[in-house]
Amino acid sequence: MSEFLWTSAAMADAMHAITQGALPESITGISIDTRSIKPGEAYFAIKGDVHDGHAFVEAALKAGAGLAVVEAAQRDKFPADARLLVVDDVLAALVELGIASRARLKAPIIAITGSVGKTSTKEALRRVLEAQGKTHASVASFNNHWGVPLTLARCPADVRFAIFEIGMNHAGEIETLVKMVRPHFAVITTVEPVHLEFFAGVEAIADAKAEIFSGLEPDGVAILNRDNAQFARLQKSAKKAGVSRIVSFGADSKAEARLLDVSLHPTCSAVHANVLGHDVTYKLGMPGRHMAMNSLAVLAAAELMGADLVHAALTLSQVVPAAGRGVRHVLEVGGEATLIDESYNANPASMAAAINVLGAAAVGPKGRRIAVLGDMLELGPDGAKLHAGLLDAVQSNGIDLVFCCGPLMRNLWDALSTGKRGGYAGDAAALESQVLAAIRAGDAIMVKGSLGSKMKPIVSALEKRFPGNAALDDAAV
């Protein structure tokens, strides 16, 4: 970023900070990680779960950081001439800077949440909007108590569009975050049985997602999935919160962004829809019916935010999966095999959707469709049942082999027929060698599990053992 983001004086004023050293007139960005910090950025010494950012302040300043934000209790650790903004609490100061950033924005702002698909939907909307004007969006899955204020604080004042992802696994989290963002538009992609360890049921999850309405600006718009079983509950919550307009998407005949037809292909989808009264046909550069459904929310949001709908629909052909959410690689195993990396995270709905995508994947003459699955976490007392319930998706999609790891995924393993059992291990590390030994030319392999199941190393091991290249998506050509 070459243009300045904040003046040092404005930052100090917003955070009620004490200044120290010869501060630069302005900073060009904000960082919380010295491994990726760029010259001219401000470094925030946040205390994380593992590391205290104050231990890296010296490294940040040596790397060219314009200044560092530190807490008063640790100020004496640094030289008297160090370029510092001194605050009582660094994370609280970041929140204050985020709120100040929101106050100066004049762009239409959208917040996206949901049990499944919020990051992919955010990325698709980012791609669509940035093709039409300067757009700021959350990086990766920066959607929590530090990710949201960081994304706000990083937002340039002159953007045309701003997109924020908001996540949660406990009640009350979304309300706190959305009141910082104060969006004009709010999307709930879907409500599914995730984080059940912390909720009484799906209805309670819907109520937690509905907290997003509490931060909507006056005359704000809610964009909801009409096909979801919790639609009526969310609609009622939105009206109770005073939301002036509710726009729905889905295949339901009453949806304002309505799916009319979809043709699913191994690497893309062809979609025919009516979006807010406009008939549109477009190619989506990601496979899966669930992605096609969320593309309706993307187009509805783009139209409501003032973007050109036709241009937005055309841009969807260039949208590709985010890292760990369906990215494809070609493996060389004496011939080509396809690896589908879904390792970022998992819950019952996203797992079934990924198995559906695997079921549509192309295979070679002797190829097999192979699912490599790790535990889905935070599902509470229904965890065993929800894992065993994946059998329906495995069977209906013609999955040839299933490799399972983890105590919860043992429930699926026990339900599988002998012919579909590829291998089982107590954890992903122990399963890795079994998967590597089984792959052959023509196979399509999908790897998925919750973050805590540590499935990414299996993906990395496959790429290292059988180096190939990123699979070419014909939808994006």
C-alpha positions in Angstrom: 0.0 0.0 0.0 1.7 3.2 -1.1 -0.9 5.8 0.1 -1.0 6.5 3.8 -3.7 4.9 5.8 -3.6 6.9 9.0 -1.6 9.9 10.2 0.2 9.2 13.5 -1.6 12.0 15.1 -5.0 10.7 14.1 -4.1 7.2 15.4 -3.0 8.6 18.7 -6.1 10.7 19.0 -8.4 7.7 18.2 -6.7 5.4 20.7 -6.0 8.0 23.4 -2.4 7.1 23.1 0.8 8.7 24.5 3.4 9.3 21.8 7.1 8.5 22.1 10.0 8.9 19.8 10.2 10.5 16.3 7.0 9.2 14.9 6.4 9.3 11.1 3.8 11.7 9.8 1.7 8.8 8.6 1.6 5.0 8.4 0.7 2.9 5.3 -0.9 -0.1 6.9 -1.4 -2.1 10.1 0.2 -5.4 11.1 0.1 -7.8 14.0 2.7 -10.2 12.6 6.4 -9.3 12.1 6.7 -12.2 9.6 4.7 -10.2 7.1 5.1 -6.6 8.2 6.0 -4.1 5.5 8.0 -0.9 5.9 5.9 2.0 7.0 3.2 0.0 8.7 2.2 0.2 12.3 2.8 -2.8 14.5 0.2 -3.7 17.2 1.8 -5.8 20.0 -1.3 -7.9 20.7 -1.2 -10.6 23.3 -2.3 -13.9 21.6 -3.0 -17.3 23.0 0.6 -18.4 22.4 2.7 -15.3 22.1 2.8 -11.8 23.5 3.4 -9.4 20.6 5.6 -7.2 22.8 8.3 -9.7 22.4 8.5 -8.8 18.7 8.4 -5.0 18.9 12.1 -4.6 18.4 12.0 -6.9 15.3 9.1 -5.0 13.9 10.9 -1.6 14.2 14.1 -3.1 12.7 12.0 -4.4 9.8 10.9 -0.9 9.0 7.6 -0.5 11.0 6.8 3.2 11.2 5.7 2.8 14.8 4.6 0.2 17.3 1.6 0.2 19.6 2.4 -1.1 23.1 0.8 -1.2 26.5 1.9 1.2 29.2 2.8 -1.7 31.6 5.6 -2.8 29.2 6.8 0.6 27.9 10.0 0.4 30.0 11.2 -2.6 27.9 11.9 -0.4 25.0 14.5 2.4 24.4 13.4 6.0 25.2 13.6 6.9 21.5 11.6 3.9 20.2 8.8 5.0 17.9 5.8 4.1 20.1 2.1 4.8 20.7 1.5 3.8 24.3 -1.9 2.7 25.4 -3.5 0.9 28.4 -4.5 -2.2 26.3 -3.4 -2.9 22.8 -6.4 -4.9 21.7 -8.8 -2.3 23.2 -6.8 0.4 21.3 -7.2 -1.6 18.0 -11.0 -1.7 18.7 -11.0 2.1 19.2 -9.1 2.6 16.0 -11.5 0.4 14.2 -14.5 2.4 15.5 -12.8 5.6 14.3 -12.2 4.0 10.9 -15.9 3.1 10.7 -16.9 6.7 11.5 -15.0 8.1 8.5 -16.4 5.6 6.0 -18.9 6.8 3.4 -19.1 3.5 1.4 -21.9 1.0 1.5 -20.9 -1.7 4.1 -21.9 -5.3 4.2 -21.4 -7.9 7.0 -21.6 -11.6 6.3 -22.1 -14.5 8.7 -23.5 -18.0 8.6 -22.8 -21.5 9.7 -21.4 -22.5 6.4 -20.0 -20.5 3.4 -19.4 -17.1 4.9 -15.7 -16.9 3.8 -16.4 -18.2 0.3 -19.4 -15.9 -0.1 -17.2 -13.0 1.2 -14.5 -13.8 -1.2 -16.9 -14.1 -4.2 -18.5 -10.7 -3.3 -15.0 -9.2 -2.9 -14.1 -10.4 -6.4 -17.3 -9.1 -7.9 -17.1 -5.6 -6.2 -13.4 -5.0 -6.7 -14.0 -5.4 -10.5 -16.2 -2.3 -10.2 -14.5 -0.1 -7.7 -12.0 0.2 -4.8 -13.1 -2.6 -2.3 -11.9 -3.5 1.2 -12.6 -6.9 2.7 -11.6 -9.1 5.5 -8.5 -11.1 4.9 -8.8 -14.9 5.1 -11.2 -15.6 8.0 -10.4 -12.5 10.1 -13.9 -12.6 11.7 -13.4 -12.6 15.5 -12.7 -10.3 18.4 -9.4 -9.1 16.9 -10.0 -9.9 13.2 -13.0 -7.6 12.8 -11.4 -4.5 14.5 -8.2 -5.1 12.5 -10.1 -5.2 9.3 -11.9 -2.0 10.2 -8.7 -0.2 11.2 -7.1 -1.3 7.9 -10.0 0.1 5.8 -9.0 3.2 3.7 -11.3 6.1 4.0 -12.0 6.3 0.2 -13.2 2.8 -0.6 -16.3 2.4 -2.7 -17.3 -0.9 -1.0 -16.5 -2.5 2.3 -17.1 -6.2 3.2 -16.7 -7.7 6.7 -17.0 -11.3 7.7 -18.3 -12.0 11.2 -18.0 -15.3 13.0 -18.9 -16.8 16.3 -19.1 -20.0 18.4 -20.8 -18.5 21.4 -23.9 -16.4 21.9 -23.2 -12.7 22.2 -20.1 -12.6 20.0 -21.8 -11.3 16.8 -23.6 -8.5 18.6 -20.3 -7.0 19.9 -18.6 -7.3 16.5 -21.5 -6.0 14.3 -21.9 -2.9 16.5 -18.4 -2.0 15.5 -19.0 -2.5 11.8 -22.5 -1.0 11.7 -23.3 -2.4 8.2 -25.9 -1.2 5.8 -26.5 -4.8 4.6 -26.3 -8.1 6.5 -26.1 -11.6 4.9 -26.7 -14.9 6.8 -25.7 -17.6 4.4 -27.3 -20.5 6.3 -27.9 -21.9 9.8 -26.8 -25.4 10.4 -25.9 -27.7 13.4 -22.4 -26.4 14.2 -20.8 -25.4 17.5 -23.6 -27.5 19.1 -21.2 -28.0 22.1 -22.0 -24.4 23.0 -25.7 -24.2 22.0 -29.0 -25.9 23.1 -29.9 -26.6 19.4 -30.1 -25.2 15.9 -32.7 -22.6 17.0 -30.3 -21.2 19.5 -27.6 -21.0 16.7 -30.2 -19.1 14.6 -30.8 -16.7 17.4 -27.0 -16.1 17.8 -26.7 -15.5 14.0 -29.6 -13.1 14.2 -27.5 -10.8 16.5 -26.2 -9.4 13.2 -29.4 -7.4 12.9 -28.7 -5.5 16.1 -25.9 -3.6 14.4 -27.6 -2.8 11.1 -27.8 0.9 10.2 -31.3 2.5 10.0 -33.0 1.4 6.8 -30.5 -1.5 6.6 -31.2 -4.6 4.6 -31.1 -8.3 5.7 -30.3 -10.9 3.0 -31.5 -14.3 4.1 -31.5 -17.9 2.8 -35.2 -18.7 2.2 -34.5 -22.4 1.6 -33.0 -22.8 5.1 -35.2 -24.3 7.8 -34.5 -21.3 10.1 -35.6 -18.7 7.6 -38.9 -17.9 9.4 -37.1 -17.6 12.7 -34.5 -15.3 11.2 -37.1 -13.2 9.4 -39.0 -12.7 12.7 -35.8 -11.7 14.5 -35.0 -9.2 11.8 -38.4 -7.6 12.0 -38.2 -7.5 15.7 -34.9 -5.7 15.4 -36.5 -3.1 13.2 -34.9 -4.2 9.9 -36.7 -2.2 7.2 -36.2 -4.6 4.3 -35.6 -8.4 4.1 -34.4 -9.8 0.8 -34.4 -13.6 0.5 -32.4 -15.9 -1.8 -32.9 -19.6 -2.8 -34.9 -21.9 -5.0 -38.1 -21.1 -3.2 -40.7 -19.4 -5.4 -40.9 -16.5 -3.0 -37.2 -15.7 -3.1 -36.3 -12.3 -4.5 -33.0 -13.8 -5.7 -34.3 -17.0 -7.1 -32.5 -20.0 -8.5 -34.4 -21.0 -11.7 -32.0 -23.7 -13.0 -28.4 -24.9 -12.3 -26.2 -27.3 -14.2 -23.5 -28.7 -12.0 -20.1 -29.6 -13.5 -16.9 -31.0 -11.9 -15.2 -27.6 -11.6 -17.9 -25.0 -12.2 -21.7 -24.4 -12.3 -24.0 -22.8 -14.9 -26.7 -20.8 -13.2 -30.0 -19.3 -14.4 -31.6 -17.0 -11.8 -33.8 -14.0 -11.3 -32.2 -11.5 -9.1 -34.4 -8.7 -7.8 -36.5 -8.8 -11.0 -33.5 -9.2 -13.4 -33.1 -12.4 -15.4 -29.4 -13.5 -15.4 -27.5 -16.5 -16.7 -23.9 -16.9 -15.6 -21.0 -19.3 -15.1 -19.8 -19.7 -11.5 -16.1 -20.7 -11.2 -16.7 -23.1 -8.3 -18.6 -26.4 -8.3 -21.4 -27.4 -6.0 -25.1 -26.5 -5.6 -24.3 -24.8 -2.2 -21.9 -22.5 -4.0 -24.6 -21.7 -6.6 -27.0 -20.9 -3.9 -24.6 -18.5 -2.2 -23.9 -16.8 -5.5 -27.5 -15.6 -5.4 -26.7 -13.8 -2.2 -23.6 -12.3 -3.8 -25.5 -10.9 -6.8 -28.4 -9.6 -4.6 -25.9 -7.9 -2.4 -24.0 -6.4 -5.3 -27.2 -5.0 -6.8 -28.3 -3.6 -3.5 -24.9 -2.0 -2.9 -25.0 -0.1 -6.2 -22.9 -2.4 -8.4 -23.8 -3.3 -11.9 -25.6 -6.6 -11.8 -24.6 -7.8 -15.3 -21.0 -7.0 -14.7 -21.2 -8.8 -11.4 -22.7 -11.9 -12.9 -19.9 -12.0 -15.6 -17.2 -11.7 -12.9 -18.5 -14.8 -11.1 -16.9 -16.9 -13.7 -13.5 -15.8 -12.4 -14.3 -16.7 -8.8 -12.2 -19.6 -7.5 -12.2 -21.5 -4.1 -10.4 -20.0 -1.2 -7.4 -21.8 0.3 -8.5 -25.0 2.0 -12.0 -24.7 0.7 -12.0 -26.7 -2.5 -8.7 -25.7 -4.2 -7.7 -28.4 -6.7 -4.2 -29.7 -7.4 -3.0 -32.2 -10.0 -0.9 -35.0 -8.5 1.6 -36.9 -10.6 1.3 -40.6 -9.6 2.4 -42.3 -12.8 -0.4 -40.4 -14.3 -2.7 -37.6 -13.1 -4.9 -37.7 -9.9 -6.9 -34.8 -8.6 -6.6 -33.5 -5.0 -9.5 -31.4 -3.7 -8.2 -29.5 -0.6 -11.2 -28.9 1.8 -9.0 -29.1 4.9 -9.6 -25.7 6.3 -12.6 -26.6 8.5 -15.7 -28.8 8.7 -19.2 -29.3 10.1 -22.0 -31.6 9.0 -23.4 -29.3 6.3 -20.0 -28.4 4.8 -18.8 -32.0 5.0 -21.9 -33.2 3.1 -21.5 -30.4 0.5 -17.8 -31.4 0.0 -18.7 -35.0 -0.5 -21.3 -33.9 -3.1 -18.5 -32.1 -5.0 -16.3 -35.1 -4.8 -19.2 -37.2 -6.2 -19.2 -34.9 -9.3 -15.5 -34.9 -9.7 -14.0 -36.4 -12.9 -11.9 -39.5 -12.5 -9.7 -41.5 -14.9 -10.5 -44.9 -16.5 -9.5 -46.8 -13.4 -9.8 -43.9 -11.0 -11.8 -43.8 -7.7 -13.4 -41.1 -5.7 -11.7 -41.1 -2.3 -12.8 -39.2 0.8 -10.2 -38.6 3.5 -12.2 -37.4 6.6 -11.3 -36.2 10.0 -13.4 -35.4 13.1 -15.9 -32.6 13.0 -15.5 -30.9 16.4 -17.8 -28.9 18.8 -20.9 -30.9 18.0 -21.8 -31.8 21.6 -23.7 -34.9 22.5 -25.0 -35.4 18.9 -21.4 -35.7 17.5 -21.5 -39.5 17.1 -24.8 -39.5 15.3 -23.8 -36.6 13.0 -20.7 -38.4 12.0 -22.5 -41.7 11.2 -25.0 -39.7 9.3 -22.5 -38.8 6.6 -23.0 -42.3 5.3 -26.0 -41.1 3.2 -23.8 -38.6 1.4 -21.1 -41.2 0.9 -23.5 -43.6 -0.6 -25.6 -41.2 -2.7 -22.5 -39.7 -4.3 -20.8 -43.0 -5.3 -17.7 -42.5 -3.1 -15.5 -45.5 -3.7 -13.2 -45.4 -0.7 -13.3 -43.5 2.6 -10.3 -43.0 5.0 -11.3 -41.9 8.5 -9.4 -40.6 11.4 -10.4 -39.5 14.9 -12.6 -41.0 17.6 -15.8 -39.3 16.2 -15.2 -40.3 12.6 -14.9 -43.9 13.9 -18.8 -43.8 13.9 -18.8 -43.3 10.1 -16.1 -45.9 9.7 -18.2 -48.5 11.6 -21.2 -47.7 9.4 -19.3 -48.2 6.1 -19.5 -51.4 4.1 -16.3 -53.3 3.9 -15.7 -52.4 0.3 -15.7 -48.7 1.0 -13.3 -48.8 3.9 -10.0 -47.4 2.8 -8.3 -47.1 6.2 -8.8 -45.8 9.7 -6.4 -44.3 12.3 -6.7 -42.5 15.6 -5.5 -39.2 14.2 -4.5 -37.6 10.9 -0.8 -38.1 11.5 -1.3 -41.9 11.7 -3.6 -41.9 8.7 -1.2 -40.1 6.4 0.9 -43.1 5.3 -2.2 -45.1 4.5 -3.6 -42.4 2.2 -0.2 -41.9 0.5 0.1 -45.6 -0.2 -3.4 -45.9 -1.7 -3.4 -43.1 -4.3 -3.1 -44.1 -8.0 -3.6 -42.4 -11.4 -7.1 -41.3 -12.2 -8.2 -40.9 -8.6 -10.0 -37.9 -7.2 -9.1 -37.3 -3.5 -10.9 -34.9 -1.2 -9.5 -34.2 2.3 -11.6 -32.5 5.0 -12.0 -32.1 8.7 -12.2 -29.5 11.5 -9.1 -27.4 12.1 -8.4 -29.3 15.3 -8.3 -32.6 13.3 -5.2 -31.3 11.6 -6.0 -32.6 8.1 -3.9 -30.0 6.2 -0.6 -32.0 6.8 -2.2 -34.9 4.7 -2.8 -32.4 1.9 0.8 -31.2 2.2 2.2 -34.7 2.2 0.3 -35.6 -1.0 1.5 -32.5 -2.7 5.1 -33.2 -1.6 5.1 -36.9 -2.5 3.3 -36.4 -5.9 4.3 -32.9 -7.0 2.1 -31.6 -9.8 0.4 -28.3 -10.3 -2.7 -26.3 -9.5 -5.6 -27.8 -11.4 -6.8 -25.6 -14.3 -10.4 -24.4 -13.8 -12.0 -24.2 -17.2 -14.6 -21.8 -15.7 -12.0 -19.2 -15.1 -10.3 -19.3 -18.5 
